[in-house]
Structures are given as structure tokens and as C-alpha cells.
Amino acid sequence: MARLQRRLAQFAAARDWGQYHTPKNLAAALSVEAGELVEIFQWLTPEESGRVMARPESAHRVEDEVADVLAYLLQFCEALGIDALGALASKIERNEKRFPAAENGHSME
């Protein structure tokens, strides 16, 4: 993950894009890219959405948008000094405490 973040930072620096990569702009770009991912699924039925990766054209679009979302998220984290994997691990731990499996009658096992 850190290697990809460095690569993205180098890519942006080589093009003098750092001036535009403020937390506000990166958050907005992340939202736009997430919207483009949603757009692919907008009018699909649940069944169709489950098969989206079976069609090469739609699979390619989904993968591209996932890459865009992840790229902007990593750049956002870089700009604010956030350890994305550490933040995710902490959030999972908090959610495990907030929503214990025994309370809802479902088990992940």
C-alpha cells in the first residue's frame, strides 16, 4: 500500500499536480469517482449487478472505477497522513464491539 501511495505521489509530482491535491479537492474527486462506480450499477437489477464482472466490457469499467476510487483514497490519506489500513483495522475493531455477532443471532462462521 505504501509503495502504491509513493508511486501516486511521484506521478502527481512529475506533473506538478501537488498544488491541486488538497484534502478538499481529493475528497471531491473521490466522491466523483465513487459516483462513476455507482453509475455502472444504477439501473441494473440485483441479479444483473451480481453478474457485472462476467461481461468483459462492464468488468473493465468496474475495475477502472475501483482503481480511480482507490487512487484518490490513497492520495487523500497521503495528504492527511492517514494510515488507511490502520484506520480500517481500528474501525473494524470498534464495529466488532458495537455490533457483537451474538446479539443479532448471526455468525460469520
N, C-alpha and C positions, 0 to 999 in steps of 0.2 A: 504494500500500500504506500509506504513512504517513497519507494522508488518511482511509482507512478505519479505521486504528488510532485516530486522533483522534476520529473520529465515534463509534466504540465507547466510547472513554473518556468522551466527553461524554454519551452515552446513559446509561452507568453512573453518572456523577457526578450527573446530573439526578435520579436515583432513589435516591441515597445508597447505591449498591451497592459502592462502592470498598472499604468495610470488609470485604466478603466476597471480594474479588478478590485473595486472596493467591496466591502461586505454587502452594501445595499445593492449594487449592480449585480453581484454574483448571486445574491438571493433572488433577485428578479429574474435573472437568466435561468436559474434552477427551476423556478416556477413555470417559466415559459416552456422549458424542455419537458417538464413533467406533464404539462398540458398537451404537448405534442404526443406524448406517450398515451395519454388518455384518449386523444382524438382517434387513434387507431382502433380502439375498442368501443368507441362511442355508440354505435348503432348495432353492435353485434349482440346476439343472444348469449346467454351464459355458455351454452354448448359451443357456439362458434368461437367464443373467446378462448375456450379451452383447447381449440384446435388451431389457433393462430400460428403456432410455430411449425405446423405441418406444411404450410404453403411457403415456398421459398421467398416470394415477394414480400409477404407480410412478416415473415420471420426476420428478414433483413431489416425492415423498417423498425421492428420492435428492438432488435439488437442495437441499431444505430441510436435510437432514442434512449435506451437504457445506458449506453455509453455516454451520451450527452449529459444525462442526469447525473451519472456518477462523476463525470469530469467536473461539472460545475460544483457538485457537492464537495469533492476533494479540494478544489480551488478555494471554495468558501471556507473550509476547515483550515486550509493553509493560511489564508488571510487573517483568521482569528486565533490561530494557534490551538485549534481543537484537534485532539486525537480521536478521529472518527470511530475507530474500533474500541477504544477505551470508553467513549461516550455510549456506544451501543451496549457494551458489556454492563456498564452501570445501569442503563435503562432496563435491560432485561432483568437484572437483579432486583431493582425496585418493583418491576411488574410482577415478578415471582412472589414477592412479599405481599403486594396489593391484591393479587388475584391467585391465591393458592388453588391448586388443582382439586384438592379435596372438597372445597366449598361449592364448586359448580357441578360436581358429580362426574366430571370428565377427566380422563387421564390421558397423557400423551404417550403412554407406553402401550 
